[in-house]
Amino acid sequence: MPSETDAESRSRSIRRWLQVIAFTLGIGLVTLADIGYVVTGYQEDVLFTVTGVAGGLVALAAAVTLVVDLLPESSAPDPDDTTRVGSDDTRHPE
């Protein structure tokens, strides 16, 4: 039976691949919008502009989520951890 960390690793890997696929599809949509705009002789402004913007937003969202997912987890100290060395508690008993 696979361990929990193995399942988390697979899930994370699948999520990253889906983000890469979404980014690629967004870039492809922007490219197709540009090609369509050129092929029509620069006539269909609104259709290809909206398509290009939609593809750009998809690519941007996928890239941002991929970068955020790849960043290391925060190393902020745990506020409930009482074993920290150099605690801010400088009170002395009187």
TORMARDREN-203103 format. One record per atom (N, C-alpha, C): residue in one letter; residue number from 1; chain; x negated, y negated, z negated. Coordinates in steps of 0.05 Angstrom, whole numbers, plus 5000, padded with zeros to 4 digits. Layout:
SITE aa   i ch   xx   yy   zz
SITE  a NUM  A    X    Y    Z
...
! end
This chain:
SITE aa   i ch   xx   yy   zz
SITE  m   1  A 4983 5024 5000
SITE  m   1  A 5000 5000 5000
SITE  m   1  A 4982 4975 5000
SITE  p   2  A 4987 4956 5018
SITE  p   2  A 4970 4932 5020
SITE  p   2  A 4973 4915 4995
SITE  s   3  A 4951 4902 4988
SITE  s   3  A 4952 4884 4965
SITE  s   3  A 4966 4858 4971
SITE  e   4  A 4972 4843 4950
SITE  e   4  A 4986 4818 4954
SITE  e   4  A 4969 4798 4969
SITE  t   5  A 4943 4797 4963
SITE  t   5  A 4925 4778 4977
SITE  t   5  A 4922 4785 5006
SITE  d   6  A 4924 4811 5013
SITE  d   6  A 4923 4820 5040
SITE  d   6  A 4947 4810 5055
SITE  a   7  A 4970 4812 5043
SITE  a   7  A 4995 4802 5055
SITE  a   7  A 4994 4772 5058
SITE  e   8  A 4984 4757 5038
SITE  e   8  A 4981 4728 5040
SITE  e   8  A 4962 4720 5063
SITE  s   9  A 4941 4735 5065
SITE  s   9  A 4921 4729 5086
SITE  s   9  A 4933 4733 5114
SITE  r  10  A 4949 4755 5117
SITE  r  10  A 4962 4759 5143
SITE  r  10  A 4983 4738 5149
SITE  s  11  A 4997 4730 5128
SITE  s  11  A 5018 4709 5132
SITE  s  11  A 5005 4683 5140
SITE  r  12  A 4983 4676 5127
SITE  r  12  A 4968 4652 5133
SITE  r  12  A 4957 4652 5162
SITE  s  13  A 4947 4676 5170
SITE  s  13  A 4936 4679 5196
SITE  s  13  A 4958 4676 5217
SITE  i  14  A 4981 4688 5213
SITE  i  14  A 5004 4686 5231
SITE  i  14  A 5013 4657 5233
SITE  r  15  A 5015 4643 5210
SITE  r  15  A 5023 4615 5210
SITE  r  15  A 5004 4598 5226
SITE  r  16  A 4978 4603 5223
SITE  r  16  A 4958 4587 5238
SITE  r  16  A 4961 4592 5268
SITE  w  17  A 4965 4617 5276
SITE  w  17  A 4968 4623 5305
SITE  w  17  A 4993 4610 5316
SITE  l  18  A 5015 4610 5300
SITE  l  18  A 5039 4597 5310
SITE  l  18  A 5035 4567 5313
SITE  q  19  A 5019 4555 5295
SITE  q  19  A 5013 4526 5297
SITE  q  19  A 4996 4520 5322
SITE  v  20  A 4977 4538 5328
SITE  v  20  A 4961 4534 5352
SITE  v  20  A 4979 4537 5377
SITE  i  21  A 4997 4556 5377
SITE  i  21  A 5015 4560 5399
SITE  i  21  A 5033 4536 5403
SITE  a  22  A 5044 4525 5381
SITE  a  22  A 5061 4501 5383
SITE  a  22  A 5045 4477 5394
SITE  f  23  A 5020 4474 5385
SITE  f  23  A 5003 4453 5395
SITE  f  23  A 4999 4456 5425
SITE  t  24  A 4992 4480 5434
SITE  t  24  A 4988 4485 5462
SITE  t  24  A 5013 4480 5479
SITE  l  25  A 5036 4488 5469
SITE  l  25  A 5061 4483 5483
SITE  l  25  A 5067 4453 5485
SITE  g  26  A 5061 4438 5464
SITE  g  26  A 5065 4409 5464
SITE  g  26  A 5047 4396 5485
SITE  i  27  A 5022 4404 5486
SITE  i  27  A 5003 4393 5506
SITE  i  27  A 5013 4401 5534
SITE  g  28  A 5022 4425 5537
SITE  g  28  A 5033 4434 5563
SITE  g  28  A 5057 4418 5571
SITE  l  29  A 5074 4411 5553
SITE  l  29  A 5098 4395 5559
SITE  l  29  A 5090 4366 5567
SITE  v  30  A 5070 4355 5554
SITE  v  30  A 5060 4329 5562
SITE  v  30  A 5048 4330 5591
SITE  t  31  A 5033 4351 5596
SITE  t  31  A 5021 4355 5623
SITE  t  31  A 5043 4358 5644
SITE  l  32  A 5063 4374 5639
SITE  l  32  A 5085 4378 5658
SITE  l  32  A 5100 4352 5663
SITE  a  33  A 5104 4337 5642
SITE  a  33  A 5118 4311 5645
SITE  a  33  A 5102 4292 5663
SITE  d  34  A 5076 4292 5659
SITE  d  34  A 5059 4275 5676
SITE  d  34  A 5059 4284 5705
SITE  i  35  A 5057 4310 5709
SITE  i  35  A 5058 4321 5736
SITE  i  35  A 5085 4315 5749
SITE  g  36  A 5107 4318 5735
SITE  g  36  A 5133 4312 5746
SITE  g  36  A 5136 4283 5753
SITE  y  37  A 5125 4266 5736
SITE  y  37  A 5126 4237 5742
SITE  y  37  A 5111 4230 5767
SITE  v  38  A 5088 4243 5772
SITE  v  38  A 5072 4237 5796
SITE  v  38  A 5085 4249 5820
SITE  v  39  A 5096 4273 5818
SITE  v  39  A 5108 4287 5841
SITE  v  39  A 5133 4272 5851
SITE  t  40  A 5148 4260 5833
SITE  t  40  A 5172 4245 5841
SITE  t  40  A 5166 4218 5852
SITE  g  41  A 5140 4212 5854
SITE  g  41  A 5133 4185 5865
SITE  g  41  A 5138 4163 5845
SITE  y  42  A 5134 4169 5820
SITE  y  42  A 5138 4150 5798
SITE  y  42  A 5166 4138 5797
SITE  q  43  A 5186 4155 5803
SITE  q  43  A 5214 4145 5804
SITE  q  43  A 5230 4152 5778
SITE  e  44  A 5226 4175 5767
SITE  e  44  A 5242 4184 5744
SITE  e  44  A 5228 4176 5718
SITE  d  45  A 5229 4151 5711
SITE  d  45  A 5215 4141 5688
SITE  d  45  A 5225 4153 5662
SITE  v  46  A 5251 4151 5657
SITE  v  46  A 5262 4158 5631
SITE  v  46  A 5259 4188 5625
SITE  l  47  A 5266 4204 5644
SITE  l  47  A 5265 4233 5640
SITE  l  47  A 5238 4243 5632
SITE  f  48  A 5218 4235 5647
SITE  f  48  A 5191 4245 5642
SITE  f  48  A 5178 4231 5618
SITE  t  49  A 5186 4206 5613
SITE  t  49  A 5176 4192 5589
SITE  t  49  A 5186 4206 5564
SITE  v  50  A 5212 4212 5563
SITE  v  50  A 5223 4226 5540
SITE  v  50  A 5211 4253 5536
SITE  t  51  A 5207 4268 5558
SITE  t  51  A 5195 4294 5557
SITE  t  51  A 5166 4292 5547
SITE  g  52  A 5151 4273 5557
SITE  g  52  A 5123 4269 5548
SITE  g  52  A 5121 4262 5519
SITE  v  53  A 5139 4244 5510
SITE  v  53  A 5139 4236 5482
SITE  v  53  A 5146 4260 5464
SITE  a  54  A 5166 4275 5472
SITE  a  54  A 5174 4299 5457
SITE  a  54  A 5151 4319 5455
SITE  g  55  A 5137 4324 5477
SITE  g  55  A 5114 4342 5477
SITE  g  55  A 5092 4331 5459
SITE  g  56  A 5087 4305 5461
SITE  g  56  A 5067 4292 5444
SITE  g  56  A 5073 4295 5415
SITE  l  57  A 5098 4291 5407
SITE  l  57  A 5106 4294 5379
SITE  l  57  A 5103 4323 5369
SITE  v  58  A 5110 4342 5386
SITE  v  58  A 5106 4370 5379
SITE  v  58  A 5077 4376 5375
SITE  a  59  A 5060 4367 5394
SITE  a  59  A 5031 4372 5392
SITE  a  59  A 5020 4358 5367
SITE  l  60  A 5028 4333 5362
SITE  l  60  A 5018 4319 5338
SITE  l  60  A 5026 4332 5312
SITE  a  61  A 5051 4340 5310
SITE  a  61  A 5060 4354 5286
SITE  a  61  A 5046 4380 5281
SITE  a  62  A 5042 4395 5303
SITE  a  62  A 5027 4421 5300
SITE  a  62  A 4998 4416 5292
SITE  a  63  A 4986 4396 5304
SITE  a  63  A 4958 4390 5297
SITE  a  63  A 4955 4381 5268
SITE  v  64  A 4973 4364 5259
SITE  v  64  A 4971 4354 5232
SITE  v  64  A 4976 4377 5212
SITE  t  65  A 4996 4394 5217
SITE  t  65  A 5000 4416 5198
SITE  t  65  A 4977 4436 5199
SITE  l  66  A 4965 4440 5222
SITE  l  66  A 4942 4458 5224
SITE  l  66  A 4918 4447 5208
SITE  v  67  A 4913 4421 5211
SITE  v  67  A 4891 4409 5196
SITE  v  67  A 4896 4410 5166
SITE  v  68  A 4920 4403 5158
SITE  v  68  A 4927 4404 5129
SITE  v  68  A 4924 4432 5118
SITE  d  69  A 4932 4452 5134
SITE  d  69  A 4930 4480 5126
SITE  d  69  A 4902 4489 5124
SITE  l  70  A 4884 4478 5140
SITE  l  70  A 4856 4486 5140
SITE  l  70  A 4840 4473 5118
SITE  l  71  A 4850 4450 5107
SITE  l  71  A 4835 4437 5086
SITE  l  71  A 4834 4454 5061
SITE  p  72  A 4812 4452 5046
SITE  p  72  A 4811 4468 5022
SITE  p  72  A 4831 4458 5001
SITE  e  73  A 4839 4476 4984
SITE  e  73  A 4859 4468 4964
SITE  e  73  A 4846 4447 4945
SITE  s  74  A 4863 4431 4933
SITE  s  74  A 4853 4410 4916
SITE  s  74  A 4838 4421 4892
SITE  s  75  A 4816 4408 4885
SITE  s  75  A 4800 4417 4862
SITE  s  75  A 4806 4399 4838
SITE  a  76  A 4830 4388 4837
SITE  a  76  A 4837 4371 4815
SITE  a  76  A 4839 4389 4790
SITE  p  77  A 4830 4378 4767
SITE  p  77  A 4831 4394 4742
SITE  p  77  A 4860 4400 4734
SITE  d  78  A 4863 4423 4722
SITE  d  78  A 4889 4431 4712
SITE  d  78  A 4895 4416 4686
SITE  p  79  A 4917 4401 4685
SITE  p  79  A 4923 4386 4660
SITE  p  79  A 4928 4404 4636
SITE  d  80  A 4936 4429 4640
SITE  d  80  A 4941 4447 4618
SITE  d  80  A 4916 4462 4608
SITE  d  81  A 4894 4458 4622
SITE  d  81  A 4869 4472 4615
SITE  d  81  A 4857 4458 4591
SITE  t  82  A 4854 4472 4569
SITE  t  82  A 4843 4460 4545
SITE  t  82  A 4814 4468 4541
SITE  t  83  A 4803 4483 4559
SITE  t  83  A 4775 4492 4556
SITE  t  83  A 4755 4475 4572
SITE  r  84  A 4764 4452 4581
SITE  r  84  A 4746 4435 4597
SITE  r  84  A 4724 4424 4579
SITE  v  85  A 4700 4424 4590
SITE  v  85  A 4677 4412 4576
SITE  v  85  A 4678 4382 4583
SITE  g  86  A 4671 4366 4563
SITE  g  86  A 4671 4337 4567
SITE  g  86  A 4700 4326 4567
SITE  s  87  A 4716 4335 4550
SITE  s  87  A 4743 4326 4549
SITE  s  87  A 4744 4297 4542
SITE  d  88  A 4766 4284 4551
SITE  d  88  A 4769 4256 4546
SITE  d  88  A 4777 4250 4517
SITE  d  89  A 4782 4271 4502
SITE  d  89  A 4790 4268 4474
SITE  d  89  A 4765 4262 4457
SITE  t  90  A 4761 4236 4450
SITE  t  90  A 4738 4228 4435
SITE  t  90  A 4744 4221 4406
SITE  r  91  A 4768 4229 4397
SITE  r  91  A 4776 4224 4370
SITE  r  91  A 4759 4240 4350
SITE  h  92  A 4752 4229 4328
SITE  h  92  A 4737 4243 4307
SITE  h  92  A 4754 4244 4282
SITE  p  93  A 4754 4266 4268
SITE  p  93  A 4769 4266 4243
SITE  p  93  A 4755 4248 4222
SITE  e  94  A 4772 4235 4207
SITE  e  94  A 4761 4216 4187
SITE  e  94  A 4757 4229 4160
! end
